[in-house]
C-alpha cells in the first residue's frame, strides 16, 4: 500500500519516470547518476564544517554540507520504501565516506583546479605522476567526471528521450529522486522487485497519462 503526501513513492516515481521512459535513456542514467552523486559529495567535502569534530582530521570525515545532503537523501529514501530505501541509504553513506576519503587524498587544488599538462597536449580527467623524466599530467578530476556524466545524460534526453530533463521543471525533486529511481529500476530489471504488489503497474499508468498530457500540450503549442 502506498503512502501519501511527501513520501508518496508512486507520485515521486511517476514524476521522474515521465521524463525517463526511453530504455536507452534509463540505461544512461543508471550508469551516470550515482557517479554524479559520488563526485558531488567529493566537491562538497571542501565546504566548511558545521562544528569541530575531533576525528575529522584523522579520518577525513567532515560534518558539512556533504554529510547533511547524504543524511537527507538517506532518510528520504528509507521513508519512501524501507527495503530499497535502506539499500539506497547505505549506498549514499558509502559514497559520502569514500568520497570524503578521496577528497582528502586529492586535496582541493586537484579536485577543483587544472594546471599545465607536461608533455601531453590533450585533456585527461586524472593526475598521473609517472616518475619518468619529470613527466607529470595534471588536470581536473572531479569536475571533468561531472561534465562527462552530465553530458551523457543530456544526450540521453535530447537524442533518445526527446524531452528536457526533469530538473528543469522541479530541481529539488529531480535531484533527490534520481539516485533512488535508477536503483529501483535496476532492482526491478534484475530481481523483479517492487515496493508493494501493483506498484509498477500503477506507476506505469501514471507515467503514460503524464506523457500523453505533455504531448497534447506540446501539440497545442505547435499548432
DOZAMAR-625213 format. One line per 3 residues: number of its first residue (from 1); their letters; for each residue x, y, z of N, C-alpha, C, O. Coordinates in steps of 0.1 Angstrom, whole numbers, plus 2048, in hexadecimal, padded with zeros to 3 digits. Example, Ala and Ser with C-alpha at 12.3 -4.5 7.8 and 13.67 -1.06 7.14 Angstrom:
2
1) as) 884/7C7/84E/87B/7D3/84E/884/7DF/84E/88E/7DF/855 | 880/7EA/847/889/7F5/847/881/800/84F/886/80B/850
//
This chain:
223
1) xxx) 808/7F4/800/800/800/800/809/80C/800/812/80D/808 | 806/816/7F7/80E/822/7F6/80C/82C/801/801/82C/807 | 815/835/803/814/840/80C/80E/84C/805/80E/84C/7F9
4) xxx) 80B/856/80D/805/862/807/80E/86E/80B/816/86D/814 | 80C/879/804/814/885/808/822/885/803/825/880/7F8 | 82B/88A/80C/839/88B/808/840/87E/805/849/87E/7FD
7) xxx) 83B/873/80C/842/866/80A/839/85D/801/83A/851/803 | 832/863/7F8/82A/85B/7EE/834/857/7E3/836/85E/7DA | 838/84A/7E4/842/845/7DB/83D/844/7CD/844/846/7C3
10) xxx) 830/841/7CB/82A/841/7BE/82B/84E/7B7/82E/84F/7AB | 827/858/7BE/827/866/7B9/835/86A/7B4/837/86F/7A9 | 83F/868/7BD/84D/86C/7BA/852/864/7AE/859/869/7A5
13) xxx) 84F/857/7AF/855/84E/7A4/84E/851/797/855/851/78C | 841/854/797/83A/857/78B/83F/864/785/841/866/779 | 842/86E/78E/847/87B/789/854/879/782/856/87E/777
16) xxx) 85D/872/788/86A/870/782/86A/867/776/871/868/76C | 861/85C/777/860/853/76C/85A/859/760/85D/854/755 | 852/863/761/84C/86A/755/857/870/74C/855/872/740
19) xxx) 862/873/752/86E/879/74B/878/86F/747/882/872/740 | 876/862/74B/87F/858/749/878/84B/745/877/841/74D | 872/84B/73A/86A/83F/735/871/837/72A/86E/82C/727
22) xxx) 87B/83E/724/883/837/719/88D/82E/720/895/832/728 | 88E/821/71B/897/818/721/8A6/81C/721/8AD/81A/72A | 8AA/822/715/8B8/826/714/8BB/832/71E/8C6/832/724
25) xxx) 8B2/83B/71F/8B3/846/728/8B4/841/737/8BC/846/73F | 8AC/837/73A/8AC/831/747/8B9/82B/74A/8BF/82C/755 | 8BF/823/740/8CB/81D/742/8D7/827/744/8DF/825/74C
28) xxx) 8D6/832/73C/8E0/83D/73E/8E0/842/74C/8EA/844/752 | 8D4/844/751/8D3/849/75F/8D7/83F/769/8DD/843/773 | 8D5/832/766/8DA/828/76F/8E9/829/770/8EF/826/77B
31) xxx) 8F0/82C/765/8FE/82C/765/904/839/76B/90F/839/771 | 8FC/844/76A/902/851/76E/8FD/858/77A/904/860/780 | 8F1/854/77F/8EB/85C/78A/8F3/85A/797/8F7/864/79E
34) xxx) 8F7/84D/79A/8FE/84B/7A7/90C/851/7A6/911/856/7B0 | 913/850/79B/920/857/79A/91F/866/79C/928/86D/7A2 | 914/86C/797/912/87A/799/910/87D/7A8/915/887/7AE
37) xxx) 908/875/7AF/906/876/7BE/914/875/7C5/917/87D/7CD | 91C/86B/7C1/929/869/7C7/932/875/7C6/938/87A/7CF | 933/87A/7B9/93C/885/7B7/937/892/7BD/93F/89A/7C0
40) xxx) 92A/893/7BE/924/89F/7C5/928/89F/7D3/92B/8A9/7D9 | 928/893/7DA/92C/892/7E8/93B/895/7E9/93F/89A/7F4 | 943/891/7DF/951/895/7E0/953/8A4/7E0/95B/8A9/7E8
43) xxx) 94B/8AB/7D8/94C/8B9/7D7/947/8C0/7E4/94C/8C9/7E9 | 93C/8BA/7EA/936/8BF/7F6/93F/8BD/802/93D/8C3/80D | 949/8B4/801/952/8B2/80C/95A/8BF/80F/95E/8C1/81B
46) xxx) 95B/8C8/806/963/8D4/808/95B/8DF/80E/960/8EA/80F | 94E/8DD/810/946/8E7/817/949/8E8/826/94E/8DD/82B | 947/8F3/82C/94B/8F4/83B/943/8EB/844/937/8E8/841
49) xxx) 949/8E6/84E/942/8DD/857/938/8E5/860/93B/8F0/863 | 92E/8DE/864/924/8E5/86D/929/8E6/87B/925/8F0/882 | 932/8DD/87F/938/8DE/88C/945/8D6/88C/947/8CE/883
52) xxx) 94D/8D9/896/95A/8D2/897/958/8C3/89B/951/8C1/8A5 | 95E/8BA/894/95D/8AC/897/96B/8A7/89A/974/8A9/892 | 96D/8A1/8A6/97B/89C/8A9/981/892/8A0/98D/88F/8A0
55) xxx) 978/88B/898/97C/880/890/97E/884/881/983/87C/879 | 97A/890/87E/97A/894/870/988/895/869/989/891/85E | 991/899/871/99F/89A/86B/9A5/88D/869/9AC/88B/85F
58) xxx) 9A2/883/872/9A8/876/870/9A1/86E/866/9A8/867/85E | 994/86E/866/98C/865/85D/988/86C/850/986/866/846 | 988/879/850/984/880/844/975/881/843/970/885/838
61) xxx) 96D/87E/84D/95E/87F/84C/95A/88B/853/95A/88D/85F | 955/895/84B/952/8A2/850/943/8A4/850/93C/8A2/846 | 93D/8A9/85C/92F/8AB/85D/92B/8B9/856/92A/8C3/85C
64) xxx) 92A/8B8/849/927/8C4/841/91B/8C2/838/913/8B9/83A | 91A/8CA/82D/90F/8C9/824/90E/8BB/81D/903/8B6/81A | 919/8B5/81B/919/8A7/815/912/89D/81E/90A/895/819
67) xxx) 915/89E/82B/90F/895/834/900/898/836/8F7/88F/836 | 8FC/8A5/836/8EE/8A9/837/8E6/8A4/82B/8DB/89E/82D | 8EC/8A6/81F/8E5/8A1/813/8E3/892/813/8D9/88D/80F
70) xxx) 8EE/88B/817/8ED/87D/818/8E2/878/822/8DB/86F/81F | 8E1/87E/82D/8D7/87A/837/8C9/87D/832/8C0/875/835 | 8C7/889/82C/8BA/88C/826/8B6/881/81C/8AB/87D/81D
73) xxx) 8BF/87E/813/8BC/874/809/8B9/866/80F/8AF/860/80C | 8C1/862/819/8C0/855/81F/8B2/854/826/8AB/84A/825 | 8AF/85E/82E/8A2/85E/836/896/85E/82C/88C/858/82F
76) xxx) 897/866/822/88D/867/818/88A/85A/811/87E/856/810 | 894/853/80E/893/846/807/88D/83C/810/885/834/80C | 891/83C/81D/88C/832/826/87D/834/828/875/82B/82A
79) xxx) 879/841/829/86B/844/82B/863/841/81F/857/83D/820 | 869/841/813/861/83D/807/85F/82E/806/854/82A/803 | 869/826/80A/868/818/809/873/812/812/87F/815/810
82) xxx) 86F/80A/81C/879/806/826/884/7FD/821/88F/7FE/824 | 880/7F3/818/88A/7EA/813/893/7F0/809/89F/7F1/80B | 88E/7F5/7FE/897/7FB/7F4/89D/808/7F9/8A8/80C/7F6
85) xxx) 895/80F/801/89A/81C/807/8A6/819/811/8AF/822/811 | 8A6/80E/818/8B1/80B/821/8BD/808/819/8C8/80C/81C | 8BC/801/80E/8C7/7FF/805/8CC/80C/7FF/8D8/80E/7FF
88) xxx) 8C3/814/7FA/8C7/821/7F5/8CE/82A/7FF/8D8/830/7FC | 8C9/829/80C/8CF/831/817/8DE/82C/819/8E7/834/81B | 8E0/81F/819/8ED/81A/81B/8F7/81D/810/902/820/812
91) xxx) 8F1/81D/804/8F9/822/7F8/8FD/830/7F9/908/834/7F6 | 8F4/839/7FE/8F6/847/800/901/849/80A/90B/851/808 | 900/842/815/90A/843/820/918/83E/81B/922/844/81E
94) xxx) 918/834/813/924/82E/80D/92B/839/804/937/83A/804 | 922/83F/7FC/927/84A/7F3/92D/855/7FA/937/85B/7F7 | 927/859/806/92C/864/80E/939/861/814/943/869/814
97) xxx) 93A/855/81A/947/851/820/952/850/816/95D/855/818 | 94F/848/80B/95A/846/801/95D/853/7FA/969/856/7F7 | 953/85C/7F8/955/869/7F1/95E/872/7FA/966/879/7F5
100) xxx) 95B/871/807/963/87A/811/971/875/811/97A/87E/811 | 973/868/811/981/863/812/988/867/805/994/86A/805 | 981/866/7FA/988/869/7ED/98B/878/7EC/996/87C/7E8
103) xxx) 981/880/7F1/984/88F/7F1/98F/893/7FA/997/89B/7F6 | 990/88C/805/99C/88F/80E/9A9/88B/808/9B3/892/809 | 9A9/880/800/9B5/87C/7F9/9B8/885/7EE/9C4/888/7EC
106) xxx) 9AE/889/7E6/9B1/892/7DA/9B5/8A0/7DE/9BE/8A6/7D9 | 9AE/8A5/7E9/9B0/8B3/7EC/9A8/8BC/7E4/9A3/8B8/7D9 | 9A6/8C8/7E9/99D/8D2/7E2/9A2/8D5/7D4/99A/8D6/7CB
109) xxx) 9AF/8D8/7D2/9B4/8DC/7C5/9B2/8D2/7BA/9AE/8D6/7AF | 9B4/8C6/7BD/9B3/8BC/7B3/9A4/8B9/7B0/9A1/8B6/7A4 | 99C/8B9/7BA/98E/8B7/7B7/987/8C2/7AF/97E/8BF/7A8
112) xxx) 98C/8CE/7B1/985/8DA/7AB/98C/8E0/7A0/986/8E4/796 | 999/8E1/7A1/9A1/8E9/797/9A8/8E1/78D/9AA/8D5/78E | 9AB/8E7/782/9B3/8E0/778/9C0/8E8/776/9C1/8F4/779
115) xxx) 9CB/8E1/773/9D7/8E8/770/9DD/8E3/764/9D7/8DB/75C | 9EA/8E6/761/9F0/8E3/755/9F2/8D4/753/9F4/8CD/75D | 9F1/8CF/747/9F4/8C1/744/A02/8C0/73E/A05/8C7/734
118) xxx) A0A/8B8/744/A18/8B7/740/A1A/8B5/731/A1B/8BF/72A | A1C/8A9/72D/A20/8A6/71F/A13/8A3/717/A14/8A1/70B | A08/8A1/71E/9FC/89E/716/9F4/8AB/713/9F4/8B4/71C
121) xxx) 9ED/8AC/708/9E6/8B7/705/9D7/8B5/705/9CF/8BE/702 | 9D2/8AA/70A/9C4/8A7/70B/9BF/8AB/718/9C6/8B2/720 | 9B3/8A6/71C/9AD/8A9/729/9A9/89C/72F/9A1/895/729
124) xxx) 9AF/898/73A/9AC/88B/740/9A6/88E/74E/9AC/896/756 | 99B/888/752/995/88B/75F/99B/883/76A/994/87D/772 | 9A9/882/76A/9B0/87B/775/9BD/882/777/9C1/88B/770
127) xxx) 9C3/87E/782/9D1/883/785/9DA/876/783/9D7/86C/78A | 9E4/878/77B/9EE/86D/779/9FC/872/77C/A00/87B/776 | A02/86B/786/A10/86F/789/A18/862/785/A19/859/78D
130) xxx) A1E/862/779/A25/856/774/A33/855/77B/A39/84A/77B | A39/85F/780/A46/85E/786/A51/85C/77C/A5C/858/77F | A4E/85F/76F/A58/85E/764/A5A/86B/75E/A52/871/758
133) xxx) A67/870/75F/A6B/87C/759/A62/888/75D/A61/892/756 | A5C/887/769/A54/892/76E/A47/894/767/A41/89E/768 | A43/889/75F/A36/88B/758/A2A/88B/762/A29/882/76B
136) xxx) A22/895/762/A17/896/76B/A0B/89B/764/A0B/8A5/75E | A00/894/765/9F4/897/75F/9EA/89B/769/9E7/893/772 | 9E4/8A7/769/9DB/8AB/774/9D0/8B3/76E/9D2/8BC/766
139) xxx) 9C4/8AF/771/9B8/8B6/76B/9AD/8B4/775/9AE/8AD/77F | 9A1/8BA/772/996/8B9/77A/991/8AA/77B/991/8A3/771 | 98F/8A6/787/98A/898/78A/97B/897/78B/974/892/783
142) xxx) 977/89D/796/968/89C/79A/960/8A4/790/955/89F/78C | 963/8B0/78D/95B/8B8/784/95A/8B2/776/950/8B3/76F | 965/8AC/772/965/8A5/765/95C/899/765/955/897/75B
145) xxx) 95B/892/770/952/887/771/944/88C/771/93B/886/76B | 941/897/778/934/89D/778/930/8A1/76A/925/89E/766 | 939/8A7/763/936/8AC/755/932/8A0/74C/929/8A1/744
148) xxx) 93A/896/74D/938/88A/745/92B/883/748/924/880/73E | 928/882/755/91B/87B/758/90F/883/755/905/87E/750 | 910/891/757/904/899/754/902/89A/745/8F7/89A/740
151) xxx) 90D/89A/73D/90C/89A/72F/905/88E/72A/8FC/88E/721 | 909/882/72F/903/876/72C/8F4/876/72E/8EC/871/726 | 8F0/87C/739/8E1/87C/73D/8DA/885/734/8CF/882/72F
154) xxx) 8E0/891/730/8D9/89A/727/8D8/894/719/8CE/897/712 | 8E2/88C/715/8E1/885/708/8D5/87B/709/8CE/87A/6FF | 8D4/874/714/8C9/86B/716/8BB/871/714/8B2/86C/70F
157) xxx) 8BA/87E/71A/8AD/885/719/8AB/88A/70B/8A0/889/706 | 8B5/890/705/8B4/897/6F8/8B2/88D/6ED/8AA/88F/6E4 | 8BA/882/6ED/8BA/879/6E2/8B0/86E/6E3/8A9/86A/6D9
160) xxx) 8AF/868/6EF/8A6/85C/6F1/899/860/6F7/88E/85C/6F2 | 899/867/702/88C/86A/709/884/875/701/878/875/701 | 88C/87E/6FB/886/88A/6F4/87D/892/6FD/872/897/6F9
163) xxx) 882/893/70A/87B/89C/713/885/8A2/71D/88F/89B/721 | 883/8AE/721/88C/8B5/72A/88D/8AD/737/883/8A7/73B | 898/8AE/73E/89A/8A7/74B/88F/8AC/755/88A/8B7/755
166) xxx) 88D/8A4/75F/883/8A7/76A/887/8B3/772/87F/8BA/777 | 895/8B4/773/89A/8BF/77C/896/8CD/777/896/8D7/77F | 892/8CE/76A/88E/8DB/765/880/8DF/76A/87D/8EB/76A
169) xxx) 878/8D5/76E/86B/8D8/773/86A/8D8/783/863/8DF/789 | 872/8CF/789/872/8CE/797/880/8C9/79C/883/8BD/79C | 889/8D3/79E/897/8D0/7A1/899/8C7/7AD/8A0/8BD/7AD
172) xxx) 892/8CB/7B8/894/8C4/7C5/88F/8B5/7C4/896/8AC/7C8 | 883/8B4/7BF/87D/8A6/7BD/886/89D/7B4/888/892/7B7 | 88B/8A3/7A9/893/89C/7A0/8A0/897/7A6/8A4/88C/7A4
175) xxx) 8A6/8A0/7AD/8B3/89D/7B3/8B2/893/7BE/8BA/889/7BF | 8A7/894/7C6/8A5/88A/7D1/8A1/87C/7CB/8A6/872/7D0 | 899/87C/7C1/894/86F/7BC/89D/868/7B3/89C/85C/7B1
178) xxx) 8A6/86F/7AC/8AE/868/7A2/8B6/85C/7A7/8B4/851/7A0 | 8BD/85C/7B2/8C4/850/7B6/8BB/845/7BA/8BD/839/7B7 | 8AF/848/7C0/8A6/83E/7C4/89F/838/7B8/89C/82C/7B8
181) xxx) 89B/840/7AF/895/83C/7A3/89D/831/79B/898/827/798 | 8A9/834/799/8B2/82B/791/8B4/81E/799/8B6/813/794 | 8B5/81F/7A7/8B7/813/7AF/8AA/80B/7AE/8AB/7FE/7AD
184) xxx) 89E/810/7AF/892/809/7AE/891/802/7A1/88C/7F7/79F | 895/80A/796/894/804/789/89D/7F8/787/89A/7EE/781 | 8A9/7F9/78D/8B2/7EE/78D/8AD/7E2/795/8AE/7D7/790
187) xxx) 8A7/7E4/7A0/8A1/7DA/7A8/896/7D3/7A1/894/7C7/7A2 | 88E/7DB/79A/882/7D6/793/887/7CD/787/882/7C2/784 | 891/7D3/780/896/7CC/774/89D/7BF/777/89B/7B5/76F
190) xxx) 8A5/7BF/781/8AD/7B3/784/8A7/7A9/78E/8AA/79D/78E | 89E/7AE/797/899/7A6/7A1/88A/7A6/7A2/884/79F/7AA | 883/7AE/799/875/7AE/79A/86F/7B5/7A6/864/7B2/7AA
193) xxx) 877/7BD/7AD/873/7C3/7B9/869/7CF/7B7/86B/7D7/7AD | 85F/7D0/7C0/857/7DC/7C0/853/7DE/7CF/852/7D5/7D6 | 852/7EB/7D3/84F/7EE/7E1/843/7E7/7E7/843/7E3/7F3
196) xxx) 839/7E5/7DF/82D/7DE/7E3/826/7D9/7D6/828/7DE/7CB | 81E/7CE/7D7/817/7C9/7CB/80F/7D3/7C4/807/7DB/7C9 | 811/7D4/7B7/80A/7DD/7AE/810/7EB/7AD/80B/7F3/7A6
199) xxx) 81C/7EC/7B3/822/7FA/7B3/826/7FE/7A4/822/808/7A0 | 82D/7F5/79D/832/7F9/790/826/7FA/786/827/803/77D | 81C/7F2/788/810/7F4/77F/809/801/781/805/808/777
202) xxx) 808/805/78E/802/812/791/80A/81E/78C/805/827/787 | 818/81D/78E/821/827/78A/821/829/77B/821/834/775 | 821/81D/774/821/81D/765/815/825/760/816/82C/756
205) xxx) 809/822/766/7FD/829/762/7FE/838/764/7FA/840/75B | 804/83C/76F/805/84A/772/80F/851/768/80E/85C/764 | 81A/849/765/824/84F/75C/81E/850/74E/821/85B/748
208) xxx) 817/846/74A/811/847/73C/807/853/73B/806/85A/731 | 7FF/855/746/7F6/860/746/7FD/86E/746/7F9/877/73F | 808/86F/74E/810/87B/74E/816/87E/741/817/889/73C
211) xxx) 81C/874/73A/822/875/72D/818/87A/723/81B/882/71A | 80C/874/723/801/877/71A/7FD/886/71C/7FB/88D/712 | 7FC/88A/729/7F9/898/72C/804/8A1/726/801/8AC/721
214) xxx) 810/89E/728/81C/8A6/723/81B/8A7/714/81D/8B1/70E | 819/89C/70D/818/89C/6FF/80D/8A4/6F9/80E/8AB/6EF | 801/8A3/700/7F6/8AB/6FC/7F9/8BA/6FD/7F5/8C2/6F5
217) xxx) 7FF/8BD/709/802/8CC/70B/80C/8D0/701/80C/8DC/6FC | 816/8C8/6FD/820/8CB/6F3/81A/8CD/6E5/81E/8D6/6DE | 810/8C4/6E2/809/8C5/6D5/801/8D2/6D4/801/8D8/6C9
220) xxx) 7FB/8D6/6DF/7F3/8E3/6DF/7FC/8EF/6DC/7F8/8F8/6D6 | 808/8EF/6E2/812/8FA/6E1/816/8FB/6D2/819/906/6CD | 818/8F0/6CC/81D/8F0/6BE/813/8F1/6B3/815/8F4/6A8
223) x) 806/8F0/6B8/7FB/8F1/6AE/7F7/8FF/6AC/7EE/902/6A4
//
